[in-house]
Amino acid sequence: MHDLPGGFLALDDYIADFNTRLETCTALWKLERRQSFVEPDEPSWVALDEGDWAKSLELAEQTREETVEYYAEELRRGRPAHRVRVVELPLTPYLQWELHMLRMQEQGGARPRVVPPERVAGFERVRPVPELLVLEGVVLYDVQYDGNGAALGARVIEDVDVVAACRHEIGELWREAEPLADFFEREVAHLGPPV
């Protein structure tokens, strides 16, 4: 995957490209591997980064209605959002936070699921699997991040065979993965503030 040809789009151009192509896709498939990201445009994440877990959850809760409605609308439009989230234990603070956010998305109709790192180890002989986003039938984005986990942009891969193969592999992982709700209740719901 890392060596496949694809043009690079800086972050703003990637977001614009994604929003344009989203209209013609039939589903989203995302594979998320990193255990920590930087999201400075997300107030709830900023509160987490500042060490205020209660404020982080409060700010997240303020977005619940909008988040649920967004994913419900995507589902109504025939664009279900599938995500395979690789989760290592113990959870990083970021991942503890993100799983709360994914739970809200799930309540709107998104379809996040969880796999342990062992499930992708076969793909990681040289380096970790990339962060991939497939707009089914349209394009594959290999999302790029800096060393801290801040998004830089994405490589855009349009080869139909590559897009279909990646969508198939993510779909296989997703079918075998644990539903987020089950994982959340077992591993996340009881946790106190992240350290």
C-alpha positions in Angstrom: 0.0 0.0 0.0 2.7 2.5 0.9 4.3 2.1 -2.5 1.2 2.4 -4.6 1.1 5.4 -6.9 -1.2 8.2 -5.9 -1.1 11.9 -6.0 -0.9 13.8 -2.6 -3.4 16.4 -1.5 -2.6 18.8 1.3 -5.2 18.8 4.1 -7.6 21.4 2.9 -7.5 20.0 -0.7 -8.1 16.5 0.7 -11.1 17.6 2.7 -12.5 19.4 -0.4 -11.9 16.4 -2.6 -13.5 14.1 0.0 -16.6 16.3 0.3 -17.0 16.4 -3.5 -16.6 12.7 -4.0 -18.7 11.7 -1.0 -21.8 12.6 -3.0 -21.2 9.7 -5.5 -20.1 6.9 -3.2 -22.3 4.1 -1.8 -20.6 3.5 1.5 -17.6 4.6 3.5 -15.0 2.1 4.8 -12.3 3.3 7.2 -9.4 1.4 8.8 -7.9 3.3 11.7 -4.6 2.0 13.2 -2.8 4.7 15.1 -3.5 4.8 18.8 -3.2 8.5 19.2 -4.0 11.5 17.0 -4.0 15.3 17.4 -7.3 17.1 16.8 -6.8 20.7 17.7 -10.0 21.8 15.9 -12.1 19.6 18.1 -12.9 21.4 21.4 -13.6 18.1 23.3 -10.2 16.8 22.2 -8.5 20.1 23.3 -10.1 19.7 26.8 -8.7 16.1 26.9 -5.3 17.4 25.9 -5.4 19.9 28.7 -6.2 17.2 31.1 -9.8 18.1 31.8 -11.7 14.8 31.2 -15.0 16.1 32.7 -15.0 19.1 30.4 -14.0 16.9 27.4 -17.0 14.6 28.0 -19.3 17.6 28.5 -18.2 19.2 25.3 -18.6 15.9 23.5 -22.1 15.6 24.9 -23.0 19.0 23.5 -22.3 17.6 20.0 -24.4 14.4 20.4 -27.5 15.6 18.7 -25.6 16.9 15.7 -23.4 13.9 15.5 -26.3 11.4 15.7 -28.2 13.3 13.1 -25.3 13.5 10.7 -24.8 9.7 10.7 -28.5 9.1 10.5 -28.7 11.3 7.4 -25.8 9.5 5.8 -27.6 6.3 6.4 -30.8 7.7 4.9 -28.8 8.7 1.8 -27.5 5.2 1.4 -24.0 5.9 2.6 -23.4 3.8 5.7 -20.1 4.5 7.4 -18.1 1.4 8.4 -15.0 1.7 10.6 -12.5 -0.9 11.7 -10.7 0.5 14.8 -7.6 -1.3 15.8 -7.4 -1.0 19.6 -4.5 -1.8 21.8 -4.9 -2.3 25.5 -4.3 -0.5 27.8 -6.1 2.4 26.0 -4.2 5.6 25.3 -6.0 8.7 26.5 -6.8 9.6 22.9 -8.3 6.2 22.2 -10.4 6.3 25.4 -11.8 9.7 24.2 -12.3 8.5 20.6 -14.2 5.5 21.6 -16.7 7.8 23.4 -17.0 9.7 20.1 -17.5 6.6 18.1 -20.2 5.4 20.4 -22.2 8.6 19.6 -21.6 8.0 15.9 -22.9 4.5 16.3 -26.1 5.7 17.9 -26.7 7.7 14.7 -26.3 4.6 12.5 -22.5 4.5 11.9 -21.1 1.0 12.1 -17.8 1.1 14.0 -16.2 -2.2 15.1 -13.0 -3.1 17.0 -10.2 -5.5 16.3 -7.0 -6.2 18.4 -3.6 -5.4 16.8 -3.0 -9.1 16.4 -5.7 -9.2 13.7 -3.7 -6.8 11.4 -0.2 -8.1 12.3 0.0 -10.1 9.1 -0.2 -6.9 7.2 2.5 -5.2 9.3 5.7 -7.2 8.6 7.5 -4.0 7.5 5.4 -1.1 9.1 2.0 -0.5 10.6 -1.0 -0.6 8.3 -1.8 2.9 6.9 -4.9 4.9 7.9 -7.2 4.1 5.0 -10.6 5.6 3.9 -12.5 4.1 1.0 -15.4 5.9 -0.7 -16.9 2.7 -2.2 -16.9 2.7 -5.9 -15.0 6.0 -6.1 -11.6 6.4 -4.5 -9.2 5.3 -1.8 -7.4 7.8 0.5 -4.2 6.9 2.3 -4.4 9.6 5.0 -1.1 11.0 6.1 -0.1 12.2 9.6 2.9 13.8 11.1 4.8 12.2 14.0 2.4 13.6 16.6 -0.7 12.4 14.8 -1.8 15.6 13.2 -3.4 15.2 9.7 -1.3 16.4 6.8 -3.5 15.4 3.9 -3.9 12.2 1.9 -2.6 10.2 -1.0 -5.4 9.7 -3.5 -5.6 6.3 -5.2 -8.1 5.9 -8.0 -7.0 2.6 -9.5 -10.3 0.7 -9.5 -8.7 -2.7 -8.7 -6.8 -1.3 -5.8 -9.8 0.5 -4.4 -11.9 -2.6 -4.7 -9.2 -4.8 -3.1 -8.7 -2.4 -0.1 -12.5 -2.2 0.3 -12.7 -6.0 0.3 -9.9 -6.3 3.0 -11.4 -3.7 5.2 -14.8 -5.3 4.8 -13.4 -8.7 5.8 -11.8 -7.2 8.9 -15.1 -5.4 9.7 -17.2 -8.6 9.4 -14.9 -10.4 11.9 -14.6 -7.5 14.3 -16.3 -7.0 17.6 -19.2 -4.5 17.6 -18.2 -1.3 19.3 -21.1 -1.3 21.8 -19.9 -4.6 23.2 -16.3 -3.6 23.4 -17.3 -0.2 24.9 -19.4 -1.8 27.7 -16.6 -4.2 28.6 -13.5 -2.1 28.3 -14.4 1.6 28.3 -17.6 2.5 30.2 -16.3 1.8 33.6 -13.0 3.7 33.2 -12.2 6.8 35.1 -10.3 9.8 33.6 -7.4 8.8 31.4 -3.9 9.2 32.9 
